Amino acid sequence: MKYLFILLATVGMMFFVDQLFIETKTNIANQKEIDDMIELVEEQNLKLSNLQTTIRESMEISDIDSFISKINGYQLTIQKNDEEHNRLKFDSDRQENSDITETLLLVRTNEQENQYQVIYTISMTETAPAVLKVYKEKINSMTNELFTENAQYFSCVDAWKDGIIDIVCFIDFVKSTLNMTIIDETKEPHFNTWTGFTPKWENKLKQNDEEINLQIAVRERIGDRTTVTIGTPILIHEY
């Protein structure tokens, strides 16, 4: 009996560790992407104005009341109940942490099968180490409690600089730092976008049979400032 107990305890611990790994491994790649984006901004002496991460997943939720209780446990409260469109929106208490904003959108996509789209968005305007630590901890908590390994992650940083930046030098720096391959490029007056792939990031999407996982947008305003957005697809549409 003693050895049976030890065996069961060992198996139980192995299952717990395995589950913990499954729940967190999909977030590891996103954490690296965030660090790389911030590093690019800092090394180019740009001023960060916003960091944002969106986690999205379609899932079956059989006990919606229990799921909502989990959401409330993270100090997210219902701000809007749109019964006509089967939507619930939750927001964080900004008085608790004015540097970080959280929202969660719960959309019922199929009433008969209890299918929902869960979209969690977190953003911050301050990259002090202590604030960034809280930001990442919140993402980890949400990943472990509300999402599975099937969740999709999208992150981006917005930054700016007074005047005009040397776009060619900036893109060359990004390409060199991330070993980025440009897949698509769009040039308009005072606005440029690049879509590419970096082997340093694990998350990726398919676009016209090409793998992409990085997008950049630069908007120039003559005499004022230049704004830069760096992120994972699909930042142009999502952010």
DRENDO-1510 file (C-alpha; in Angstrom, 1 decimal, always signed):
<recs>
REC; n; res; u; v; w
REC; 1; MET; +0.0; +0.0; +0.0 .
REC; 2; LYS; +2.9; +2.3; +0.8 .
REC; 3; TYR; +4.5; +1.9; -2.6 .
REC; 4; LEU; +1.1; +2.2; -4.3 .
REC; 5; PHE; +0.6; +5.6; -2.6 .
REC; 6; ILE; +4.1; +6.8; -3.6 .
REC; 7; LEU; +3.4; +5.7; -7.2 .
REC; 8; LEU; +0.1; +7.5; -7.3 .
REC; 9; ALA; +1.6; +10.6; -5.8 .
REC; 10; THR; +4.4; +10.5; -8.4 .
REC; 11; VAL; +2.0; +10.1; -11.3 .
REC; 12; GLY; -0.2; +12.9; -10.0 .
REC; 13; MET; +2.8; +15.2; -9.7 .
REC; 14; MET; +3.9; +14.3; -13.2 .
REC; 15; PHE; +0.4; +15.1; -14.5 .
REC; 16; PHE; +0.3; +18.4; -12.7 .
REC; 17; VAL; +3.7; +19.5; -14.2 .
REC; 18; ASP; +2.7; +18.3; -17.6 .
REC; 19; GLN; -0.6; +20.3; -17.4 .
REC; 20; LEU; +1.3; +23.4; -16.2 .
REC; 21; PHE; +3.7; +23.1; -19.2 .
REC; 22; ILE; +0.8; +22.7; -21.6 .
REC; 23; GLU; -1.0; +25.7; -20.2 .
REC; 24; THR; +2.0; +28.0; -20.3 .
REC; 25; LYS; +4.1; +27.0; -23.3 .
REC; 26; THR; +1.8; +28.8; -25.8 .
REC; 27; ASN; +2.5; +32.1; -23.9 .
REC; 28; ILE; +6.3; +31.7; -23.8 .
REC; 29; ALA; +6.7; +32.7; -27.5 .
REC; 30; ASN; +4.5; +35.8; -26.9 .
REC; 31; GLN; +6.7; +36.9; -24.0 .
REC; 32; LYS; +9.8; +36.8; -26.2 .
REC; 33; GLU; +8.1; +38.8; -28.9 .
REC; 34; ILE; +7.1; +41.5; -26.4 .
REC; 35; ASP; +10.7; +41.7; -25.1 .
REC; 36; ASP; +12.1; +41.9; -28.6 .
REC; 37; MET; +9.7; +44.7; -29.6 .
REC; 38; ILE; +10.5; +46.8; -26.5 .
REC; 39; GLU; +14.2; +46.3; -27.2 .
REC; 40; LEU; +13.9; +47.5; -30.8 .
REC; 41; VAL; +12.1; +50.6; -29.6 .
REC; 42; GLU; +14.7; +51.4; -26.9 .
REC; 43; GLU; +17.7; +50.8; -29.1 .
REC; 44; GLN; +16.3; +53.2; -31.7 .
REC; 45; ASN; +15.7; +55.8; -29.0 .
REC; 46; LEU; +12.0; +55.9; -29.7 .
REC; 47; LYS; +9.5; +56.8; -27.0 .
REC; 48; LEU; +7.0; +54.1; -26.3 .
REC; 49; SER; +3.4; +55.2; -26.0 .
REC; 50; ASN; +1.5; +51.9; -25.8 .
REC; 51; LEU; +2.1; +48.1; -25.5 .
REC; 52; GLN; -0.8; +45.9; -26.2 .
REC; 53; THR; -1.5; +42.1; -26.2 .
REC; 54; THR; -4.7; +40.4; -27.3 .
REC; 55; ILE; -5.4; +36.7; -26.6 .
REC; 56; ARG; -8.2; +35.2; -28.6 .
REC; 57; GLU; -9.8; +31.8; -28.6 .
REC; 58; SER; -13.0; +30.1; -29.7 .
REC; 59; MET; -14.2; +27.5; -27.2 .
REC; 60; GLU; -17.1; +25.6; -25.8 .
REC; 61; ILE; -18.2; +26.8; -22.4 .
REC; 62; SER; -20.8; +24.5; -20.8 .
REC; 63; ASP; -21.0; +26.3; -17.5 .
REC; 64; ILE; -21.0; +30.0; -18.4 .
REC; 65; ASP; -21.8; +31.2; -14.8 .
REC; 66; SER; -18.7; +29.4; -13.5 .
REC; 67; PHE; -16.6; +31.0; -16.3 .
REC; 68; ILE; -17.9; +34.5; -15.5 .
REC; 69; SER; -17.1; +33.9; -11.8 .
REC; 70; LYS; -13.5; +33.2; -12.9 .
REC; 71; ILE; -13.4; +36.4; -14.8 .
REC; 72; ASN; -14.7; +38.4; -11.8 .
REC; 73; GLY; -12.0; +36.8; -9.7 .
REC; 74; TYR; -9.5; +38.8; -11.7 .
REC; 75; GLN; -11.0; +42.1; -10.8 .
REC; 76; LEU; -12.8; +42.4; -14.1 .
REC; 77; THR; -16.4; +43.6; -13.9 .
REC; 78; ILE; -19.2; +43.7; -16.4 .
REC; 79; GLN; -19.4; +47.0; -18.1 .
REC; 80; LYS; -21.8; +46.2; -20.9 .
REC; 81; ASN; -24.3; +43.4; -21.4 .
REC; 82; ASP; -25.5; +43.3; -25.0 .
REC; 83; GLU; -28.1; +40.5; -24.9 .
REC; 84; GLU; -29.3; +41.2; -28.5 .
REC; 85; HIS; -25.8; +40.3; -29.9 .
REC; 86; ASN; -25.0; +37.8; -27.1 .
REC; 87; ARG; -22.0; +39.9; -25.9 .
REC; 88; LEU; -20.6; +40.6; -22.4 .
REC; 89; LYS; -17.8; +43.1; -21.9 .
REC; 90; PHE; -15.6; +43.2; -18.8 .
REC; 91; ASP; -13.2; +46.0; -17.8 .
REC; 92; SER; -10.6; +46.3; -15.2 .
REC; 93; ASP; -10.6; +48.8; -12.3 .
REC; 94; ARG; -8.3; +51.6; -13.5 .
REC; 95; GLN; -8.0; +52.9; -10.0 .
REC; 96; GLU; -6.1; +49.8; -9.0 .
REC; 97; ASN; -3.4; +50.2; -11.7 .
REC; 98; SER; -3.7; +53.3; -13.9 .
REC; 99; ASP; -0.8; +52.2; -16.1 .
REC; 100; ILE; -2.5; +49.0; -17.2 .
REC; 101; THR; -5.9; +48.6; -18.8 .
REC; 102; GLU; -7.7; +45.3; -19.3 .
REC; 103; THR; -10.8; +44.3; -21.2 .
REC; 104; LEU; -12.4; +41.0; -21.9 .
REC; 105; LEU; -15.1; +40.4; -24.5 .
REC; 106; LEU; -17.3; +37.2; -24.3 .
REC; 107; VAL; -19.3; +36.6; -27.4 .
REC; 108; ARG; -21.7; +33.7; -27.8 .
REC; 109; THR; -21.4; +32.4; -31.4 .
REC; 110; ASN; -23.6; +29.3; -31.2 .
REC; 111; GLU; -26.3; +29.1; -28.6 .
REC; 112; GLN; -27.1; +25.4; -29.2 .
REC; 113; GLU; -23.6; +24.2; -28.7 .
REC; 114; ASN; -22.4; +26.8; -26.1 .
REC; 115; GLN; -19.7; +28.1; -28.4 .
REC; 116; TYR; -18.0; +31.4; -27.4 .
REC; 117; GLN; -15.3; +33.7; -28.7 .
REC; 118; VAL; -13.2; +34.9; -25.8 .
REC; 119; ILE; -11.1; +38.0; -26.5 .
REC; 120; TYR; -8.8; +39.4; -23.7 .
REC; 121; THR; -6.9; +42.6; -24.3 .
REC; 122; ILE; -4.3; +44.2; -22.0 .
REC; 123; SER; -2.4; +47.4; -22.7 .
REC; 124; MET; +0.1; +49.6; -20.8 .
REC; 125; THR; +1.6; +53.0; -21.3 .
REC; 126; GLU; +4.6; +52.6; -19.0 .
REC; 127; THR; +7.5; +50.2; -19.5 .
REC; 128; ALA; +9.1; +50.6; -16.1 .
REC; 129; PRO; +10.3; +47.1; -15.0 .
REC; 130; ALA; +7.8; +46.9; -12.2 .
REC; 131; VAL; +4.8; +47.7; -14.5 .
REC; 132; LEU; +6.0; +45.3; -17.2 .
REC; 133; LYS; +6.4; +42.6; -14.6 .
REC; 134; VAL; +2.7; +43.0; -13.6 .
REC; 135; TYR; +1.7; +43.1; -17.2 .
REC; 136; LYS; +3.3; +39.8; -17.9 .
REC; 137; GLU; +2.0; +38.3; -14.7 .
REC; 138; LYS; -1.6; +39.2; -15.7 .
REC; 139; ILE; -1.1; +37.6; -19.1 .
REC; 140; ASN; +0.2; +34.4; -17.5 .
REC; 141; SER; -2.7; +34.3; -15.1 .
REC; 142; MET; -5.3; +34.7; -17.8 .
REC; 143; THR; -3.5; +32.1; -20.0 .
REC; 144; ASN; -3.5; +29.5; -17.2 .
REC; 145; GLU; -7.1; +30.1; -16.1 .
REC; 146; LEU; -9.2; +31.1; -19.1 .
REC; 147; PHE; -7.4; +29.9; -22.2 .
REC; 148; THR; -5.9; +26.7; -23.6 .
REC; 149; GLU; -3.0; +25.9; -25.8 .
REC; 150; ASN; -5.2; +26.7; -28.8 .
REC; 151; ALA; -5.3; +30.4; -28.0 .
REC; 152; GLN; -3.9; +33.0; -30.4 .
REC; 153; TYR; -1.7; +35.8; -29.3 .
REC; 154; PHE; -1.2; +39.2; -31.0 .
REC; 155; SER; +1.1; +41.9; -29.5 .
REC; 156; CYS; +2.3; +45.3; -30.7 .
REC; 157; VAL; +4.1; +48.4; -29.5 .
REC; 158; ASP; +3.4; +52.0; -30.5 .
REC; 159; ALA; +6.3; +54.4; -30.3 .
REC; 160; TRP; +7.1; +57.9; -31.6 .
REC; 161; LYS; +10.0; +60.3; -32.2 .
REC; 162; ASP; +10.0; +64.0; -32.8 .
REC; 163; GLY; +10.6; +64.9; -36.5 .
REC; 164; ILE; +11.3; +62.4; -39.3 .
REC; 165; ILE; +13.3; +59.2; -38.8 .
REC; 166; ASP; +15.5; +57.5; -41.4 .
REC; 167; ILE; +13.1; +54.8; -42.5 .
REC; 168; VAL; +15.8; +52.9; -44.5 .
REC; 169; CYS; +18.1; +52.7; -41.6 .
REC; 170; PHE; +15.3; +51.8; -39.2 .
REC; 171; ILE; +14.1; +48.9; -41.4 .
REC; 172; ASP; +17.7; +47.7; -42.0 .
REC; 173; PHE; +18.1; +47.7; -38.2 .
REC; 174; VAL; +15.0; +45.6; -37.7 .
REC; 175; LYS; +16.0; +43.2; -40.5 .
REC; 176; SER; +19.4; +42.7; -39.0 .
REC; 177; THR; +18.3; +42.4; -35.4 .
REC; 178; LEU; +15.5; +39.9; -36.1 .
REC; 179; ASN; +16.9; +38.3; -39.2 .
REC; 180; MET; +13.6; +39.5; -40.9 .
REC; 181; THR; +12.7; +38.7; -44.5 .
REC; 182; ILE; +10.3; +41.3; -46.1 .
REC; 183; ILE; +7.3; +39.5; -47.7 .
REC; 184; ASP; +5.2; +42.6; -48.6 .
REC; 185; GLU; +5.7; +46.3; -48.6 .
REC; 186; THR; +3.3; +49.2; -49.0 .
REC; 187; LYS; +4.4; +52.8; -49.6 .
REC; 188; GLU; +2.0; +55.8; -49.4 .
REC; 189; PRO; +2.7; +59.5; -48.8 .
REC; 190; HIS; +4.0; +59.7; -45.2 .
REC; 191; PHE; +2.8; +56.1; -44.5 .
REC; 192; ASN; +4.7; +52.8; -45.0 .
REC; 193; THR; +4.0; +49.3; -43.9 .
REC; 194; TRP; +6.1; +46.1; -44.1 .
REC; 195; THR; +5.0; +42.5; -43.6 .
REC; 196; GLY; +7.7; +39.9; -43.0 .
REC; 197; PHE; +8.9; +36.8; -41.3 .
REC; 198; THR; +11.5; +36.3; -38.5 .
REC; 199; PRO; +12.7; +32.9; -37.5 .
REC; 200; LYS; +13.3; +34.2; -34.0 .
REC; 201; TRP; +9.5; +34.2; -33.3 .
REC; 202; GLU; +7.6; +31.0; -33.1 .
REC; 203; ASN; +4.0; +32.3; -33.7 .
REC; 204; LYS; +3.2; +32.7; -37.4 .
REC; 205; LEU; +0.3; +32.9; -39.9 .
REC; 206; LYS; -0.1; +32.1; -43.6 .
REC; 207; GLN; -0.6; +34.8; -46.1 .
REC; 208; ASN; -0.7; +33.9; -49.8 .
REC; 209; ASP; +1.2; +30.7; -49.1 .
REC; 210; GLU; +3.9; +32.7; -47.3 .
REC; 211; GLU; +4.6; +32.5; -43.6 .
REC; 212; ILE; +4.4; +35.9; -41.8 .
REC; 213; ASN; +4.8; +36.8; -38.1 .
REC; 214; LEU; +5.9; +40.5; -38.1 .
REC; 215; GLN; +4.3; +43.7; -39.3 .
REC; 216; ILE; +5.7; +47.3; -39.1 .
REC; 217; ALA; +3.9; +50.6; -39.8 .
REC; 218; VAL; +5.6; +54.0; -39.9 .
REC; 219; ARG; +3.6; +57.2; -40.2 .
REC; 220; GLU; +5.4; +60.5; -40.9 .
REC; 221; ARG; +4.0; +63.9; -40.0 .
REC; 222; ILE; +6.1; +66.6; -41.4 .
REC; 223; GLY; +7.1; +69.2; -38.8 .
REC; 224; ASP; +5.6; +67.2; -35.9 .
REC; 225; ARG; +6.5; +63.6; -35.0 .
REC; 226; THR; +6.8; +60.1; -36.6 .
REC; 227; THR; +4.9; +57.2; -35.1 .
REC; 228; VAL; +6.0; +53.6; -35.4 .
REC; 229; THR; +4.0; +50.4; -34.7 .
REC; 230; ILE; +5.8; +47.0; -34.5 .
REC; 231; GLY; +3.8; +43.9; -33.9 .
REC; 232; THR; +2.7; +40.4; -34.7 .
REC; 233; PRO; +0.0; +39.9; -37.4 .
REC; 234; ILE; -2.7; +41.1; -37.6 .
REC; 235; LEU; -1.9; +44.5; -36.1 .
REC; 236; ILE; -3.0; +46.6; -39.1 .
REC; 237; HIS; -6.6; +45.3; -38.7 .
REC; 238; GLU; -6.7; +44.5; -35.0 .
REC; 239; TYR; -5.0; +47.5; -33.4 .
</recs>
